[in-house]
Amino acid sequence: MTSPAPRRLQGRVGVVTGAGRGLGRDVAHALAAEGMGLLLLSRTSSELRSLADELAAYDVPLLPAAVDVTDASAIDRVVAHAEQQLGPIDLLVNNAGRIETTERPFWEADREELWAVVETNLRGPMLLCHALLPAMVLRGRGHVVNVTSRARAATRTGTYTGYAVSKRALSVLTEALAAPLAGTGVVVVDLLPGLVRTPMTAGMAVWQDVPDDGWTPASVSTAVVVDVALGRYDDRAGELLDAPELARG
Ligand SMILES: NC(=O)c1ccc[n+]([C@@H]2O[C@H](COP(=O)([O-])OP(=O)(O)OC[C@H]3O[C@@H](n4cnc5c(N)ncnc54)[C@H](OP(=O)(O)O)[C@@H]3O)[C@@H](O)[C@H]2O)c1
């Protein structure tokens, strides 16, 4: 009888934002399957509960918490609680994201929604980095994955301006953190997932006619996240990891 493969992230702890559905849910599965304990964040409690039920099969410590990533004091509280309950956090996956619900040019778009998109996609990752980096730097170890986008939907339609602005800014955050973090043992990278079929993309008019083979499997991105956590891309701090390109080799 062959013994099961060793779990490569056993005993380590990660945070996945936007874990309730879409890509974040797949990332949570992939990390838990490797033995990682997880703080799971998004706003919809029912999705977090059903995810935690699924992940129970991996027998890893879990902390699902319904938190808005733009809420600074809620982030501080949940991070402190997670460090107490789960232990030091090794990995942050800034995956939670939002896009405009209609394809309208900037000047016709709802300005409150535009700003809410920017807040979710930029303030959220900034708050989480701000909360988690001090302990990572102190321990001399940690990984951050910022899930970004080339915002092709925005270029193609001339819309989704808040999304395009926020994702470009998120990449600037990654680049800006790389130099001050050099030599600390903490590595921040960007991840480009390709075009993944999720509740987000399913709701976008621009992607309605994409053929079945036009989508990128989520597994392409989850493999990169696991590899980042394992240190495989430590020499690419501040860079953008294009998951479909890496999968093609
Ligand atoms: N799908 C793609 O093709 C693609 C391509 C490039 C980049 N991306 C990026 O990949 C990430 C995941 O995308 P997806 O397609 O999986 O999106 P999705 O299906 O819409 O899922 C987004 C997740 O983020 C959570 N979220 C949204 N706002 C939040 C907030 N304020 N606080 C906490 N959680 C929040 C959502 O849960 P609640 O609403 O319950 O909070 C949900 O769990 C996003 O950053 C997206 O921009 C996706």
The ligand as an ORCA input file, in Angstrom:
! r2SCAN-3c Opt
* xyz 0 1
  N     -12.488     35.567    -12.691
  C     -11.542     36.068    -13.472
  O     -11.454     35.771    -14.676
  C     -10.521     37.032    -12.915
  C      -9.538     37.531    -13.787
  C      -8.580     38.408    -13.279
  C      -8.608     38.750    -11.950
  N      -9.589     38.265    -11.143
  C      -9.585     38.655     -9.740
  O      -9.661     37.484     -8.959
  C     -10.335     37.785     -7.724
  C     -11.493     36.812     -7.530
  O     -12.393     36.998     -8.606
  P     -13.669     36.079     -8.839
  O     -13.879     36.067    -10.297
  O     -13.527     34.830     -8.072
  O     -14.783     37.019     -8.175
  P     -16.196     36.625     -7.485
  O     -16.694     35.393     -8.072
  O     -17.031     37.853     -7.606
  O     -15.799     36.429     -5.954
  C     -15.336     37.548     -5.241
  C     -15.179     37.208     -3.777
  O     -14.734     38.402     -3.114
  C     -15.580     38.642     -1.998
  N     -15.678     40.071     -1.718
  C     -16.129     41.052     -2.541
  N     -16.133     42.227     -1.905
  C     -15.668     41.989     -0.658
  C     -15.447     42.802      0.481
  N     -15.689     44.134      0.462
  N     -14.988     42.235      1.609
  C     -14.740     40.917      1.669
  N     -14.916     40.081      0.619
  C     -15.384     40.625     -0.528
  C     -16.926     38.043     -2.405
  O     -17.728     37.703     -1.277
  P     -18.830     38.662     -0.605
  O     -19.522     39.395     -1.715
  O     -19.663     37.694      0.134
  O     -18.056     39.567      0.294
  C     -16.482     36.771     -3.112
  O     -16.232     35.760     -2.179
  C     -10.768     39.240     -7.838
  O      -9.825     40.072     -7.213
  C     -10.770     39.489     -9.324
  O     -10.601     40.848     -9.656
  C     -10.545     37.418    -11.587
*
